[in-house]
């Protein structure tokens, strides 16, 4: 008998009976729960749950069994095949460290995404895309042409999202600001990475600025993209210690390593349906 494995993720206002109702519905679909995590937010009073199940039934049977429970509790409900790959579009500019980490993890099988296309406002990283056999689309947007080119470029980007049925957009050191309209169109399905100095050391060469000020910690933050620049719900962060003996160049190199690791973890957790939005915060199940 074939055994299918699914990930069930849900959120709703908290009230008694949710776990009992969900478990009963899954039992009726012949599901065996192999993993379960839940959280009730004391601030928002929302309930979150991620469940891994195994069953001889198909995904439609599981979805139909959970439908009445979803309606009764007003749930946001997602059901996906375990291990399914999330179709992902990556946006880059000139720096390739974050892109390299993502492509390596995807090729190694540790990042459950499918990457049909890479978009960039520069041509510098085309050789990396070519090496991995991924289509590279050049959409030039510079400071000088941004006002005229932004609408056209973003329309082209959204057309690519539709063409390739993109589920997730990853800004892997893409150095252009997305418009408010585009941020809203990609809400909950676009992830960005930046250094963790913000709001300090804005602008060019943040690691050099941090070095000049003698900081002792550097790191990176991966977050969902919103219209509020670099202030979207945080998915993952990492910091490492530095000291006076490090050069500004070493700060940059160490920061790049942290950025790549942090972004890759955030993308993996999103793809595994471990991340759920709770207002301006995230719930991340390990």
C-alpha contacts under 8 A as a table, 3 or more apart, distances in Angstrom:
res1	aa1	res2	aa2	distance
1	X	56	X	6.90
2	X	56	X	5.77
3	X	54	X	6.28
3	X	55	X	5.39
3	X	56	X	4.76
3	X	57	X	7.78
4	X	54	X	5.53
4	X	55	X	5.28
4	X	56	X	5.81
4	X	57	X	6.97
4	X	58	X	6.90
4	X	81	X	7.77
5	X	52	X	7.14
5	X	53	X	5.61
5	X	54	X	4.44
5	X	55	X	6.51
5	X	81	X	6.04
5	X	82	X	5.44
6	X	52	X	5.84
6	X	53	X	5.43
6	X	54	X	6.53
6	X	59	X	7.55
6	X	79	X	6.63
6	X	80	X	5.51
6	X	81	X	4.37
6	X	82	X	4.70
7	X	50	X	7.05
7	X	51	X	5.76
7	X	52	X	4.68
7	X	53	X	6.52
7	X	78	X	7.90
7	X	79	X	5.65
7	X	80	X	5.32
7	X	81	X	6.16
7	X	82	X	5.52
7	X	273	X	7.55
8	X	49	X	7.97
8	X	50	X	5.70
8	X	51	X	5.04
8	X	52	X	6.32
8	X	53	X	7.71
8	X	77	X	7.34
8	X	78	X	5.76
8	X	79	X	4.63
8	X	80	X	6.78
9	X	48	X	7.69
9	X	49	X	5.73
9	X	50	X	4.44
9	X	51	X	6.39
9	X	77	X	5.89
9	X	78	X	5.12
9	X	79	X	6.50
9	X	273	X	6.93
10	X	48	X	5.82
10	X	49	X	5.38
10	X	50	X	6.61
10	X	75	X	6.30
10	X	76	X	5.43
10	X	77	X	4.47
10	X	78	X	6.26
11	X	46	X	6.91
11	X	47	X	5.41
11	X	48	X	4.43
11	X	49	X	6.47
11	X	75	X	5.51
11	X	76	X	5.32
11	X	77	X	6.82
11	X	276	X	7.90
12	X	46	X	5.65
12	X	47	X	5.38
12	X	48	X	6.87
12	X	73	X	6.63
12	X	74	X	6.03
12	X	75	X	4.61
12	X	76	X	6.40
13	X	45	X	6.20
13	X	46	X	4.36
13	X	47	X	5.74
13	X	73	X	7.50
13	X	74	X	7.58
13	X	75	X	7.83
14	X	18	X	7.78
14	X	40	X	6.87
14	X	45	X	5.68
14	X	46	X	4.97
14	X	47	X	4.79
15	X	18	X	6.75
17	X	20	X	5.24
17	X	21	X	6.00
18	X	21	X	5.22
18	X	22	X	6.13
18	X	73	X	7.53
19	X	22	X	5.18
19	X	23	X	5.94
20	X	23	X	5.24
20	X	24	X	6.04
21	X	24	X	5.18
21	X	25	X	6.19
21	X	69	X	6.52
22	X	25	X	5.18
22	X	26	X	6.19
22	X	66	X	6.94
22	X	69	X	6.70
23	X	26	X	5.15
23	X	27	X	6.13
24	X	27	X	5.04
24	X	28	X	6.26
25	X	28	X	5.11
25	X	29	X	6.56
25	X	65	X	5.43
25	X	66	X	5.70
25	X	69	X	7.50
26	X	29	X	5.12
26	X	30	X	6.53
26	X	31	X	5.21
26	X	32	X	7.68
26	X	62	X	6.85
26	X	65	X	6.76
26	X	66	X	7.08
27	X	30	X	5.03
27	X	31	X	5.22
27	X	32	X	7.09
28	X	31	X	7.36
28	X	65	X	6.94
29	X	55	X	7.59
29	X	57	X	6.75
29	X	61	X	6.39
29	X	62	X	5.74
29	X	65	X	6.16
30	X	55	X	5.68
30	X	56	X	6.98
30	X	57	X	6.87
31	X	53	X	5.82
31	X	54	X	5.48
31	X	55	X	4.57
31	X	56	X	7.71
31	X	57	X	7.87
32	X	53	X	5.35
32	X	54	X	5.16
32	X	55	X	6.27
33	X	36	X	7.08
33	X	51	X	6.89
33	X	52	X	5.93
33	X	53	X	4.41
33	X	54	X	6.57
34	X	51	X	7.62
34	X	52	X	5.49
34	X	53	X	5.40
34	X	54	X	6.95
35	X	51	X	5.60
35	X	52	X	4.91
35	X	53	X	7.07
36	X	49	X	7.33
36	X	50	X	5.86
36	X	51	X	4.41
36	X	52	X	6.39
37	X	49	X	5.66
37	X	50	X	5.34
37	X	51	X	6.45
37	X	285	X	6.97
38	X	47	X	7.41
38	X	48	X	5.48
38	X	49	X	4.23
38	X	50	X	6.45
39	X	47	X	5.87
39	X	48	X	5.18
39	X	49	X	6.51
40	X	45	X	6.25
40	X	46	X	5.74
40	X	47	X	4.46
40	X	48	X	6.30
41	X	44	X	5.53
41	X	45	X	4.96
41	X	46	X	5.39
41	X	47	X	6.45
42	X	45	X	5.29
42	X	46	X	7.82
44	X	278	X	7.54
46	X	278	X	7.52
48	X	276	X	7.62
48	X	283	X	7.79
50	X	273	X	7.85
50	X	274	X	7.15
50	X	285	X	7.58
52	X	82	X	7.72
55	X	58	X	7.70
57	X	61	X	6.03
57	X	62	X	7.08
58	X	61	X	5.51
58	X	62	X	6.72
59	X	62	X	5.14
59	X	63	X	6.09
59	X	79	X	7.52
59	X	80	X	7.69
59	X	81	X	7.65
60	X	63	X	4.95
60	X	64	X	5.98
61	X	64	X	5.13
61	X	65	X	6.15
62	X	65	X	5.15
62	X	66	X	6.31
63	X	66	X	5.25
63	X	67	X	6.02
63	X	79	X	7.04
64	X	67	X	5.09
64	X	68	X	7.77
65	X	68	X	7.03
65	X	69	X	7.96
66	X	69	X	5.27
66	X	70	X	6.10
67	X	70	X	5.09
67	X	71	X	6.31
68	X	71	X	5.13
68	X	72	X	6.09
69	X	72	X	5.06
69	X	73	X	6.20
69	X	75	X	7.95
70	X	73	X	5.56
70	X	74	X	5.68
70	X	75	X	4.81
70	X	76	X	7.25
70	X	77	X	6.76
71	X	74	X	5.16
71	X	75	X	6.69
72	X	75	X	7.94
80	X	84	X	7.24
81	X	84	X	5.52
82	X	272	X	7.87
83	X	112	X	6.67
83	X	272	X	7.32
84	X	112	X	6.76
84	X	113	X	7.97
85	X	112	X	4.70
85	X	113	X	4.41
85	X	114	X	5.72
85	X	271	X	7.18
86	X	112	X	6.46
86	X	113	X	4.47
86	X	114	X	5.83
86	X	167	X	6.21
86	X	168	X	7.04
86	X	271	X	5.82
87	X	113	X	5.78
87	X	114	X	4.71
87	X	115	X	6.00
87	X	116	X	7.35
87	X	164	X	7.84
87	X	165	X	7.06
87	X	166	X	5.16
87	X	167	X	5.33
87	X	168	X	6.45
88	X	113	X	6.26
88	X	114	X	5.83
88	X	115	X	4.98
88	X	116	X	7.07
88	X	117	X	7.79
88	X	166	X	5.58
88	X	167	X	5.99
88	X	168	X	4.75
88	X	169	X	5.70
88	X	170	X	7.20
89	X	115	X	5.95
89	X	116	X	6.83
89	X	117	X	5.58
89	X	118	X	5.88
89	X	119	X	7.40
89	X	161	X	7.51
89	X	166	X	6.42
89	X	168	X	6.36
89	X	169	X	4.84
89	X	170	X	6.28
90	X	99	X	7.76
90	X	115	X	7.46
90	X	117	X	6.90
90	X	118	X	4.89
90	X	119	X	6.21
90	X	169	X	5.81
90	X	170	X	4.75
90	X	171	X	6.03
90	X	172	X	6.61
91	X	118	X	5.88
91	X	119	X	4.76
91	X	120	X	5.59
91	X	169	X	7.37
91	X	170	X	6.08
91	X	171	X	4.86
91	X	172	X	5.90
91	X	173	X	7.61
91	X	174	X	5.67
92	X	95	X	7.31
92	X	96	X	7.53
92	X	99	X	7.39
92	X	118	X	7.48
92	X	119	X	6.39
92	X	120	X	4.91
92	X	121	X	7.28
92	X	125	X	7.87
92	X	171	X	6.32
92	X	172	X	5.34
92	X	173	X	5.58
92	X	174	X	4.24
92	X	175	X	7.41
93	X	96	X	7.95
93	X	120	X	5.35
93	X	121	X	5.69
93	X	122	X	5.60
93	X	124	X	7.60
93	X	125	X	7.63
93	X	173	X	6.47
93	X	174	X	4.85
93	X	175	X	5.95
94	X	122	X	6.44
94	X	123	X	7.74
94	X	124	X	5.59
94	X	125	X	6.45
94	X	174	X	7.96
95	X	98	X	7.67
95	X	125	X	7.77
95	X	173	X	6.60
96	X	99	X	5.20
96	X	100	X	5.89
96	X	125	X	6.58
96	X	172	X	8.00
96	X	173	X	7.89
97	X	100	X	5.12
97	X	101	X	6.36
97	X	256	X	6.36
97	X	257	X	7.43
97	X	260	X	6.24
98	X	101	X	5.23
98	X	102	X	6.35
98	X	172	X	5.42
98	X	173	X	6.87
98	X	256	X	7.41
98	X	259	X	6.52
98	X	260	X	4.25
98	X	261	X	7.82
98	X	263	X	7.14
98	X	264	X	7.85
99	X	102	X	5.15
99	X	103	X	6.14
99	X	172	X	5.78
99	X	260	X	7.59
100	X	103	X	5.21
100	X	104	X	6.01
100	X	128	X	7.87
100	X	260	X	7.94
101	X	104	X	5.20
101	X	105	X	6.13
101	X	260	X	5.60
101	X	261	X	7.09
101	X	264	X	6.82
102	X	105	X	5.27
102	X	106	X	6.08
102	X	111	X	7.58
102	X	260	X	7.48
102	X	263	X	7.98
102	X	264	X	5.72
103	X	106	X	5.05
103	X	107	X	6.06
103	X	132	X	7.73
104	X	107	X	5.18
104	X	108	X	6.02
105	X	108	X	4.99
105	X	109	X	6.21
105	X	110	X	5.31
105	X	111	X	5.29
105	X	264	X	7.69
106	X	109	X	5.23
106	X	110	X	6.03
106	X	111	X	4.63
106	X	112	X	6.62
106	X	113	X	6.48
106	X	114	X	7.63
107	X	110	X	7.75
107	X	111	X	7.92
108	X	111	X	7.63
109	X	112	X	6.80
111	X	264	X	7.63
111	X	267	X	7.76
111	X	268	X	5.47
112	X	268	X	6.54
112	X	271	X	6.30
112	X	272	X	7.40
113	X	268	X	7.92
113	X	271	X	6.86
115	X	118	X	7.54
115	X	134	X	7.18
116	X	134	X	5.92
116	X	135	X	6.43
116	X	164	X	7.27
117	X	134	X	5.74
117	X	135	X	4.77
117	X	136	X	5.87
117	X	137	X	7.20
118	X	129	X	7.11
118	X	134	X	6.96
118	X	135	X	6.24
118	X	136	X	4.91
118	X	137	X	6.19
119	X	136	X	5.94
119	X	137	X	4.80
119	X	138	X	5.99
119	X	139	X	6.87
120	X	123	X	6.96
120	X	136	X	7.64
120	X	137	X	6.43
120	X	138	X	5.18
120	X	139	X	5.90
120	X	140	X	7.29
120	X	174	X	7.52
121	X	138	X	5.73
121	X	139	X	4.92
121	X	140	X	4.20
121	X	141	X	5.49
121	X	142	X	7.55
122	X	125	X	7.54
122	X	138	X	6.43
122	X	139	X	7.50
122	X	140	X	6.29
123	X	126	X	5.51
123	X	138	X	6.59
124	X	127	X	7.42
125	X	128	X	5.39
125	X	129	X	6.63
126	X	129	X	5.10
126	X	130	X	6.08
126	X	136	X	6.15
127	X	130	X	4.95
127	X	131	X	6.09
128	X	131	X	5.13
128	X	132	X	6.54
129	X	132	X	5.28
129	X	133	X	6.14
129	X	134	X	5.14
129	X	135	X	6.76
129	X	136	X	6.19
130	X	133	X	4.88
130	X	134	X	5.92
130	X	135	X	7.21
130	X	136	X	7.47
131	X	134	X	7.76
139	X	153	X	6.15
140	X	149	X	7.93
140	X	153	X	7.62
141	X	145	X	6.20
141	X	146	X	5.48
141	X	149	X	6.18
141	X	150	X	6.75
141	X	153	X	7.30
141	X	176	X	7.80
142	X	145	X	5.27
142	X	146	X	5.39
143	X	146	X	5.18
144	X	147	X	7.73
145	X	148	X	5.60
145	X	149	X	5.75
145	X	150	X	7.96
146	X	149	X	5.05
146	X	150	X	5.22
147	X	150	X	5.83
147	X	151	X	7.99
148	X	151	X	7.13
148	X	152	X	7.83
149	X	152	X	5.39
149	X	153	X	5.85
150	X	153	X	5.11
150	X	154	X	6.00
151	X	154	X	5.28
151	X	155	X	6.08
152	X	155	X	5.12
152	X	156	X	6.20
153	X	156	X	5.07
153	X	157	X	6.21
154	X	157	X	4.84
154	X	158	X	6.17
154	X	182	X	7.07
155	X	158	X	5.19
155	X	159	X	6.18
156	X	159	X	5.03
156	X	160	X	6.36
157	X	160	X	5.12
157	X	161	X	6.33
158	X	161	X	4.86
158	X	162	X	6.28
159	X	162	X	5.14
159	X	163	X	5.99
160	X	163	X	4.89
160	X	164	X	6.02
160	X	166	X	7.86
161	X	164	X	5.58
161	X	165	X	5.76
161	X	166	X	4.80
161	X	167	X	7.91
162	X	165	X	5.04
162	X	166	X	6.56
163	X	166	X	7.80
166	X	169	X	7.29
167	X	189	X	6.62
168	X	189	X	4.84
168	X	190	X	5.69
168	X	191	X	7.80
169	X	186	X	7.74
169	X	189	X	6.23
169	X	190	X	4.52
169	X	191	X	6.43
170	X	190	X	5.63
170	X	191	X	4.93
170	X	192	X	6.12
170	X	267	X	7.85
171	X	174	X	5.23
171	X	190	X	7.40
171	X	191	X	6.07
171	X	192	X	4.76
171	X	193	X	6.77
172	X	192	X	6.61
172	X	193	X	6.45
172	X	263	X	7.71
173	X	192	X	7.54
173	X	193	X	6.52
173	X	194	X	7.33
177	X	229	X	7.83
178	X	182	X	6.25
178	X	183	X	6.42
178	X	227	X	7.84
179	X	182	X	5.24
179	X	183	X	6.23
179	X	227	X	7.17
180	X	183	X	5.06
180	X	184	X	6.22
180	X	226	X	7.64
180	X	227	X	4.86
181	X	184	X	5.18
181	X	185	X	6.21
182	X	185	X	4.92
182	X	186	X	6.21
183	X	186	X	5.21
183	X	187	X	5.87
183	X	225	X	6.36
183	X	226	X	5.35
183	X	227	X	5.57
184	X	187	X	4.96
184	X	226	X	6.97
184	X	227	X	7.16
186	X	189	X	5.44
186	X	190	X	5.81
186	X	225	X	7.82
187	X	190	X	6.58
187	X	224	X	7.75
187	X	225	X	6.87
187	X	226	X	6.72
188	X	224	X	6.37
188	X	225	X	7.46
188	X	277	X	7.96
189	X	224	X	7.28
190	X	224	X	5.66
190	X	225	X	5.48
191	X	222	X	6.74
191	X	223	X	5.54
191	X	224	X	4.47
191	X	225	X	5.59
191	X	266	X	7.99
191	X	267	X	7.44
192	X	222	X	5.62
192	X	223	X	5.52
192	X	224	X	6.16
192	X	225	X	6.09
192	X	230	X	8.00
192	X	263	X	7.61
193	X	220	X	6.95
193	X	221	X	5.73
193	X	222	X	4.46
193	X	223	X	6.59
193	X	259	X	6.72
193	X	262	X	7.86
193	X	263	X	6.01
194	X	220	X	5.68
194	X	221	X	5.57
194	X	222	X	6.70
194	X	230	X	7.68
194	X	259	X	7.05
195	X	198	X	6.91
195	X	206	X	7.99
195	X	218	X	7.68
195	X	219	X	5.89
195	X	220	X	4.29
195	X	221	X	6.13
195	X	255	X	7.40
195	X	259	X	7.10
196	X	218	X	6.73
196	X	219	X	5.17
196	X	220	X	4.56
196	X	221	X	5.56
196	X	237	X	7.94
197	X	200	X	5.19
197	X	201	X	6.15
197	X	202	X	7.92
197	X	206	X	7.64
197	X	210	X	7.89
197	X	218	X	7.25
197	X	219	X	7.61
198	X	201	X	6.46
198	X	202	X	6.56
199	X	202	X	6.49
201	X	206	X	5.15
201	X	207	X	7.97
201	X	209	X	6.05
201	X	210	X	6.72
202	X	206	X	6.28
203	X	206	X	6.61
205	X	208	X	5.32
205	X	209	X	6.40
206	X	209	X	4.96
206	X	210	X	6.10
207	X	210	X	4.96
207	X	211	X	6.06
207	X	248	X	6.61
207	X	251	X	6.00
207	X	252	X	5.80
207	X	255	X	7.77
208	X	211	X	4.99
208	X	212	X	6.19
208	X	248	X	5.28
208	X	249	X	7.82
208	X	251	X	7.59
208	X	252	X	7.74
209	X	212	X	5.15
209	X	213	X	6.41
210	X	213	X	5.12
210	X	214	X	6.27
210	X	215	X	5.67
211	X	214	X	5.09
211	X	215	X	6.22
211	X	247	X	7.38
211	X	248	X	5.62
211	X	251	X	7.22
214	X	243	X	7.58
214	X	244	X	6.71
215	X	218	X	7.44
215	X	242	X	7.45
215	X	243	X	7.51
216	X	241	X	5.68
216	X	242	X	4.98
216	X	243	X	5.60
217	X	239	X	6.28
217	X	240	X	5.66
217	X	241	X	4.63
217	X	242	X	5.75
218	X	239	X	5.45
218	X	240	X	5.63
218	X	241	X	6.53
218	X	242	X	7.08
218	X	251	X	7.83
218	X	255	X	6.68
219	X	237	X	7.25
219	X	238	X	5.36
219	X	239	X	3.98
219	X	240	X	6.06
219	X	255	X	6.10
219	X	258	X	6.08
219	X	259	X	7.16
220	X	237	X	5.63
220	X	238	X	5.65
220	X	239	X	6.66
220	X	255	X	7.29
220	X	258	X	6.14
220	X	259	X	5.20
220	X	262	X	6.61
221	X	234	X	7.01
221	X	235	X	7.71
221	X	236	X	5.98
221	X	237	X	4.50
221	X	238	X	6.91
221	X	259	X	7.47
221	X	262	X	6.91
221	X	263	X	7.79
222	X	234	X	6.08
222	X	235	X	5.66
222	X	236	X	5.28
222	X	237	X	6.32
222	X	262	X	6.39
222	X	263	X	5.58
222	X	266	X	6.36
223	X	230	X	7.70
223	X	231	X	7.80
223	X	232	X	5.64
223	X	233	X	5.42
223	X	234	X	4.19
223	X	235	X	5.10
223	X	236	X	7.01
223	X	266	X	7.91
224	X	232	X	5.08
224	X	233	X	5.47
224	X	234	X	6.57
224	X	235	X	7.25
225	X	229	X	7.78
225	X	230	X	7.22
225	X	231	X	7.84
225	X	232	X	5.42
225	X	233	X	7.85
226	X	229	X	6.66
226	X	230	X	7.59
226	X	231	X	7.09
226	X	232	X	5.23
228	X	231	X	5.48
228	X	232	X	6.73
229	X	232	X	7.43
232	X	280	X	7.01
233	X	277	X	7.59
233	X	280	X	5.15
233	X	281	X	4.98
233	X	282	X	6.06
234	X	237	X	7.71
234	X	281	X	6.55
234	X	282	X	6.47
235	X	266	X	5.93
235	X	275	X	7.36
235	X	282	X	6.36
235	X	284	X	7.17
236	X	262	X	6.33
236	X	263	X	7.72
236	X	265	X	7.39
236	X	266	X	5.81
237	X	262	X	6.23
238	X	258	X	6.74
238	X	262	X	6.43
239	X	258	X	7.47
242	X	246	X	6.76
242	X	251	X	7.81
243	X	246	X	5.89
244	X	247	X	7.86
246	X	250	X	5.94
246	X	251	X	6.79
247	X	250	X	5.10
247	X	251	X	6.35
248	X	251	X	4.97
248	X	252	X	6.41
249	X	252	X	5.12
249	X	253	X	6.35
250	X	253	X	5.03
250	X	254	X	6.00
251	X	254	X	5.26
251	X	255	X	5.89
252	X	255	X	5.05
252	X	256	X	6.13
253	X	256	X	5.20
253	X	257	X	6.51
254	X	257	X	5.23
254	X	258	X	6.44
255	X	258	X	5.14
255	X	259	X	6.09
256	X	259	X	5.04
256	X	260	X	6.22
257	X	260	X	5.34
257	X	261	X	6.36
258	X	261	X	5.25
258	X	262	X	5.97
259	X	262	X	5.22
259	X	263	X	6.06
260	X	263	X	5.38
260	X	264	X	6.13
261	X	264	X	5.25
261	X	265	X	6.25
262	X	265	X	5.31
262	X	266	X	6.28
263	X	266	X	5.11
263	X	267	X	6.16
264	X	267	X	5.20
264	X	268	X	6.11
265	X	268	X	5.06
265	X	269	X	6.14
266	X	269	X	5.22
266	X	270	X	6.20
267	X	270	X	5.13
267	X	271	X	6.08
268	X	271	X	5.06
268	X	272	X	6.12
269	X	272	X	5.07
269	X	273	X	6.30
269	X	274	X	5.16
269	X	275	X	6.26
269	X	284	X	7.68
270	X	273	X	5.13
270	X	274	X	5.81
270	X	275	X	5.41
271	X	274	X	7.58
273	X	276	X	7.71
274	X	283	X	7.90
274	X	284	X	5.45
274	X	285	X	4.99
274	X	286	X	6.98
275	X	282	X	6.49
275	X	283	X	5.69
275	X	284	X	4.53
275	X	285	X	6.57
276	X	282	X	5.56
276	X	283	X	5.11
276	X	284	X	6.52
277	X	280	X	7.26
277	X	281	X	6.14
277	X	282	X	4.60
277	X	283	X	6.27
278	X	281	X	5.11
278	X	282	X	5.35
278	X	283	X	6.65
279	X	282	X	7.56
